[in-house]
Amino acid sequence: MITPRDPAHIPQPRVRPIVGNGPDLDPDAPVQSMVKLARQLGPIYRLTFPTGSLLVLSSLEFANELGDD
């Protein structure tokens, strides 16, 4: 069962074999790519790459809230 605290609950673009979410980021405009993903997925989302996973917080409110703990 997936709960709100379960990492599987965090939205993520489709992960491709071997390259993960690499194709979702434009190497010439990575920040703009991440802004576009935030508009599609919401203020918190996950990206997976061959070397590991990255949790993206695109909302200042989220960042402030998590930084307070």
C-alpha distances in whole Angstrom, upper triangle without the diagonal:
4,6,10,11,9,12,10,10,14,16,18,21,21,21,24,25,27,28,25,25,29,30,28,31,35,37,39,37,34,34,34,32,29,30,30,26,26,27,25,21,22,23,21,20,19,22,22,25,27,27,24,22,23,21,24,24,27,27,30,28,25,27,29,26,25,28,29,26
4,7,8,6,9,7,7,10,13,15,18,18,19,22,23,26,26,22,22,26,27,25,28,31,33,36,34,30,30,31,28,25,27,26,23,22,24,21,18,18,20,17,16,16,19,19,23,25,25,22,19,20,18,20,21,23,24,26,25,21,24,26,23,21,25,26,24
4,5,5,9,8,7,10,13,16,19,20,21,25,26,28,28,24,24,27,29,27,28,32,34,37,34,31,30,31,28,25,26,26,23,22,23,22,18,18,18,16,16,16,20,20,24,26,26,23,20,20,17,19,19,22,22,24,22,19,21,23,20,19,22,23,21
4,6,8,9,6,8,11,15,18,20,21,24,26,28,27,23,23,26,28,25,27,30,32,34,31,28,27,28,26,23,23,24,20,19,20,19,16,15,15,13,13,14,18,20,23,26,26,22,19,18,15,17,16,18,18,20,18,15,18,19,16,15,19,20,18
4,6,9,7,9,12,15,19,21,21,24,26,27,26,23,22,26,28,25,26,30,32,34,31,28,27,28,26,23,24,25,21,20,22,21,17,16,16,13,13,14,17,18,22,24,24,20,17,16,14,16,15,18,18,20,18,15,17,18,15,14,17,18,16
4,5,5,8,11,13,17,18,18,22,23,24,24,20,20,24,26,24,25,29,30,33,31,27,27,28,26,22,24,24,21,20,22,21,17,17,17,14,13,13,16,16,20,22,21,18,15,15,13,16,16,19,20,22,21,17,19,21,18,16,20,21,19
4,5,6,9,10,14,15,15,18,20,21,20,17,17,20,22,20,22,25,27,29,27,24,23,25,22,19,21,22,18,17,20,18,15,15,15,11,10,9,12,12,16,18,18,14,11,12,10,13,14,17,18,21,20,16,17,20,18,16,19,20,19
4,5,8,9,12,13,13,16,18,20,19,16,16,19,21,19,21,25,27,30,28,24,24,25,22,20,21,21,17,17,19,17,14,15,16,12,10,10,12,12,16,18,19,15,12,13,12,14,16,18,20,23,22,18,20,23,21,19,22,24,22
4,6,9,13,14,15,19,20,22,22,18,17,21,22,20,22,25,27,30,27,24,24,24,22,19,20,20,16,15,17,16,12,12,13,11,10,10,13,15,18,21,21,18,14,14,12,14,15,17,18,21,19,16,18,21,19,17,21,22,21
4,7,10,12,13,17,19,21,20,16,15,18,19,17,18,22,24,26,24,21,20,21,18,15,16,17,13,12,14,13,9,10,10,7,6,7,10,12,16,19,19,16,12,11,9,10,11,13,15,18,17,14,15,18,17,15,19,21,20
4,7,10,11,15,18,20,18,14,13,16,17,14,16,20,22,24,22,19,18,18,16,13,14,14,10,10,12,10,6,8,10,7,5,6,9,11,15,18,19,16,13,12,10,10,12,13,15,18,18,15,17,20,19,18,21,23,23
4,6,8,11,14,16,14,11,9,12,13,11,13,17,19,21,19,16,16,17,14,12,14,13,9,10,12,10,7,10,11,9,6,5,6,8,12,15,16,14,11,10,10,10,12,13,16,19,20,17,18,22,21,20,22,25,25
4,6,9,13,15,13,9,7,10,10,8,11,14,17,19,18,15,16,15,12,11,13,11,8,10,12,9,8,11,13,12,8,8,7,9,12,15,17,15,12,12,12,12,15,15,18,21,22,20,21,25,24,23,25,28,28
4,6,10,12,11,8,7,11,10,9,13,16,18,21,20,17,19,18,15,14,17,15,11,14,15,12,11,15,17,15,12,10,9,9,12,14,17,15,13,14,15,15,18,19,22,25,26,23,24,28,28,26,29,31,31
4,7,9,8,5,5,9,9,9,12,16,17,21,20,17,19,19,16,15,18,17,13,16,18,15,14,17,19,16,13,10,8,7,9,10,13,12,11,13,14,15,19,20,23,26,27,24,25,28,28,26,28,31,31
4,6,6,5,6,8,9,10,13,16,17,20,20,18,20,21,17,17,20,19,16,19,21,18,17,20,22,20,16,14,11,9,9,10,14,14,13,15,17,18,22,23,26,29,30,28,28,32,32,29,32,35,34
4,6,6,9,10,11,13,16,18,19,23,23,21,23,24,20,20,23,22,19,22,24,22,20,24,25,23,19,16,13,10,10,9,13,13,14,17,19,21,24,26,29,32,33,30,30,34,34,31,33,36,35
4,6,9,9,11,13,15,17,18,21,22,20,23,24,20,20,24,23,20,23,25,23,22,25,26,23,20,16,13,10,8,6,10,12,13,16,19,21,24,26,29,32,33,30,30,34,34,31,33,36,35
4,6,6,7,10,11,14,14,18,18,16,19,20,16,17,20,19,17,20,22,21,20,23,23,21,18,14,11,8,6,6,10,11,12,14,17,18,22,23,26,29,31,28,28,31,32,29,31,34,34
4,6,8,9,11,14,15,18,18,15,18,19,15,15,18,17,15,17,20,18,16,19,20,18,14,11,8,5,5,6,9,9,9,11,14,15,19,20,24,26,28,25,25,29,29,26,28,31,31
4,6,5,7,11,12,16,15,12,14,15,11,11,15,14,11,14,16,14,14,16,17,15,12,9,6,5,6,9,11,11,10,10,12,13,16,17,21,23,25,23,22,26,27,24,26,30,29
4,5,6,8,9,13,13,10,13,14,11,11,15,14,13,16,18,17,16,19,19,18,14,12,8,8,6,9,11,11,11,12,14,14,18,18,22,24,27,24,24,28,28,26,28,31,31
4,5,7,9,12,12,11,14,14,10,12,15,13,12,16,17,16,16,19,20,19,16,14,11,11,10,12,15,15,15,15,17,16,20,19,23,26,28,26,26,30,30,29,30,34,34
4,7,9,12,11,9,11,11,7,8,11,10,8,12,13,12,13,15,17,16,13,12,9,10,11,14,16,15,14,13,15,14,17,16,20,23,25,23,23,27,27,26,27,31,31
4,6,9,8,5,8,9,5,7,10,10,9,12,14,14,14,16,17,16,14,13,10,11,11,14,15,15,14,13,14,13,16,15,19,21,24,22,22,25,27,25,26,30,30
4,5,5,5,9,8,6,9,11,11,11,14,16,16,17,19,19,19,17,16,14,15,14,17,18,18,18,16,18,16,19,17,21,23,26,25,24,28,29,28,29,32,33
4,6,6,9,10,9,11,14,14,14,17,19,19,20,22,21,21,19,18,15,16,14,16,17,18,18,17,19,17,20,19,22,24,27,26,25,28,30,29,29,33,34
4,6,9,9,9,12,14,14,16,18,19,20,21,23,22,23,21,20,18,19,18,20,21,21,21,19,21,19,21,19,23,24,28,27,26,29,31,30,30,34,35
4,6,5,6,9,10,11,13,14,16,17,18,19,19,20,18,18,16,18,17,20,21,21,20,18,19,16,18,16,19,21,24,24,23,26,28,27,27,31,32
4,5,5,6,9,10,11,12,14,15,16,17,16,16,15,15,13,15,14,17,17,17,16,14,15,13,15,13,17,19,22,21,20,23,25,24,24,28,29
4,5,5,6,9,10,11,13,14,15,15,14,15,14,15,13,16,16,20,20,19,17,14,14,11,12,11,14,15,19,18,17,20,22,21,22,25,27
4,5,5,6,9,10,11,13,14,15,14,15,15,16,15,18,18,22,22,21,19,17,16,13,14,12,15,17,20,19,19,22,24,23,24,27,29
4,5,5,6,9,10,11,12,13,14,14,13,13,12,15,15,19,19,19,17,15,15,12,14,12,15,18,21,20,19,23,24,23,25,28,29
4,5,5,6,9,10,10,11,10,11,10,11,10,13,14,18,18,17,14,12,11,8,10,8,12,15,17,16,16,19,21,20,21,24,25
4,5,5,6,9,10,10,9,11,11,13,13,16,18,22,22,20,18,15,14,10,10,7,10,13,16,15,15,18,20,20,21,24,26
4,5,5,6,9,10,11,12,12,14,13,16,18,22,23,21,19,16,15,12,13,10,13,16,18,18,18,22,23,22,24,27,28
4,5,5,6,8,9,10,8,10,10,13,15,19,20,18,15,13,12,10,11,10,13,16,18,16,17,21,21,21,23,26,26
4,5,5,5,6,7,7,10,11,15,17,21,22,20,16,14,12,9,9,7,9,13,14,13,14,17,18,18,20,22,23
4,6,6,8,10,10,13,14,18,20,24,25,23,20,17,15,12,12,9,11,14,16,15,17,20,20,20,23,25,26
4,6,9,11,10,12,13,17,19,23,24,22,19,17,15,13,13,12,14,17,18,17,19,22,22,22,24,27,28
4,7,7,7,9,11,14,17,21,22,20,16,14,12,11,11,10,12,16,16,15,17,20,19,19,22,24,24
4,6,7,10,13,16,20,23,24,21,17,15,12,10,9,8,9,13,13,11,14,17,16,16,19,21,22
4,7,10,13,17,20,23,23,20,17,14,11,8,6,5,5,9,9,8,10,13,13,13,15,18,19
4,7,10,14,17,20,20,17,13,11,7,6,5,6,8,11,11,8,10,13,13,12,14,17,17
4,7,10,14,17,17,14,11,8,6,5,7,8,11,14,15,12,13,16,16,14,17,20,20
4,7,10,13,14,11,7,6,5,6,9,11,14,17,18,14,15,18,18,16,18,21,21
4,7,10,11,9,6,5,6,7,11,13,16,19,20,17,17,21,21,19,21,24,24
4,7,8,6,4,6,9,11,14,16,20,22,24,20,20,24,24,21,23,26,25
4,5,5,6,8,11,13,17,19,22,24,26,23,22,26,26,24,25,28,28
4,6,8,11,15,17,20,22,26,28,30,26,26,29,29,26,28,31,30
4,7,10,14,16,19,22,25,27,28,25,24,27,28,25,25,29,28
4,7,10,13,17,19,22,24,25,22,21,24,25,21,22,26,25
4,7,10,13,16,19,21,22,19,18,22,21,18,20,23,22
4,6,10,12,15,17,19,16,15,18,18,16,17,20,20
4,7,10,12,14,15,12,11,15,15,12,14,18,17
4,6,9,11,13,10,10,14,14,12,14,17,18
4,6,8,9,7,6,10,11,10,11,15,15
4,7,9,8,8,11,12,12,14,17,18
4,5,5,6,9,10,11,12,14,16
4,5,5,6,8,10,10,12,15
4,5,5,6,9,10,11,13
4,5,5,6,8,10,12
4,5,5,6,9,11
4,6,5,6,9
4,5,5,7
4,5,6
4,6
4
